[in-house]
Amino acid sequence: MRVGGPYTSFDTTSFGLGAAVGSLTIAGALVDGIMRYRIAQRAYAERAWARWHRRQLVDALDLSEALRARDHERAETATAEAEGLRRAHARLQRDLAIARAESRR
């Protein structure tokens, strides 16, 4: 559909089609760039793992296990402390309720 006079000769259909094709071209370039980046990351990671020796991998695994065990022990200690605090809080609440009941007498 032509809009405007003979001097402008503006075709809205062609303009819309050109805009759509242009935006699809830009979107395609962005997707291609992201895919290339991910492929490069994967290749870098594979090369990085290939540089590790068996002893380094064993040491890393041992360290990971030691850290996990330490964190597990800390969590158990924190859980035990929290349970002790809950019991102390319940005891204080009970004592407070008893004190209030006795003060009403």
C-alpha positions in Angstrom: 0.0 0.0 0.0 1.4 3.3 -1.0 1.0 6.3 1.4 1.9 9.8 0.5 2.1 11.6 -2.8 4.1 10.9 -5.8 7.1 12.7 -4.3 7.6 10.4 -1.3 6.5 7.1 -2.8 6.6 5.5 0.7 5.6 1.8 0.7 4.6 0.6 4.2 4.7 -3.1 3.2 8.3 -2.9 2.0 9.3 -0.8 5.0 7.7 -3.3 7.4 9.3 -6.3 5.6 12.7 -4.5 5.7 12.4 -3.8 9.4 11.4 -7.4 10.1 14.3 -8.8 8.0 16.7 -6.4 9.7 15.7 -7.3 13.2 15.9 -11.0 12.4 19.4 -10.4 11.0 20.5 -8.7 14.2 18.8 -11.5 16.3 20.6 -14.1 14.3 23.9 -12.4 14.8 23.4 -12.2 18.6 22.4 -15.9 18.8 25.4 -16.9 16.7 27.7 -14.8 19.0 26.3 -16.5 22.1 26.6 -20.0 20.6 30.2 -19.3 19.6 31.0 -18.0 23.1 29.6 -21.1 24.7 31.5 -23.4 22.3 34.7 -21.4 23.2 34.0 -21.8 26.9 33.4 -25.6 26.5 36.7 -25.9 24.5 38.6 -23.9 27.1 37.2 -26.1 30.0 38.2 -29.2 28.1 41.7 -28.0 27.6 41.9 -26.9 31.2 40.9 -30.3 32.4 43.4 -31.9 30.1 46.2 -30.0 31.8 45.5 -31.6 35.2 47.6 -34.6 36.2 46.2 -37.5 38.1 47.9 -36.5 41.4 46.3 -33.0 41.1 42.9 -34.4 40.6 43.3 -36.8 43.6 44.5 -33.8 45.7 41.5 -31.7 44.6 39.1 -34.5 45.4 40.7 -35.0 48.8 40.4 -31.3 49.6 36.8 -31.3 48.4 36.0 -34.2 50.7 37.8 -32.6 53.7 35.9 -29.3 53.2 32.6 -31.2 52.9 33.4 -33.1 56.1 34.3 -29.9 57.9 31.1 -28.2 56.8 29.0 -31.2 57.8 30.6 -31.2 61.3 29.9 -27.5 61.6 26.3 -28.0 60.6 25.9 -30.8 63.2 27.5 -28.5 65.9 25.2 -25.6 64.9 22.2 -27.9 65.0 23.1 -29.1 68.5 23.6 -25.6 69.7 20.3 -24.5 68.2 18.5 -27.4 70.0 20.2 -26.4 73.3 19.0 -22.8 72.8 15.4 -24.0 72.0 15.4 -26.0 75.3 16.7 -23.0 77.2 14.1 -20.8 75.6 11.3 -23.2 76.5 12.6 -23.5 80.1 12.7 -19.7 80.4 9.2 -19.4 79.0 8.0 -22.0 81.5 9.7 -20.2 84.4 8.2 -16.9 83.2 4.7 -18.4 83.0 5.2 -19.8 86.6 6.4 -16.4 87.8 3.4 -14.6 86.3 1.0 -17.2 87.8 2.6 -16.8 91.2 2.5 -13.0 91.0 -1.3 -13.0 90.4 -1.9 -14.8 93.7 
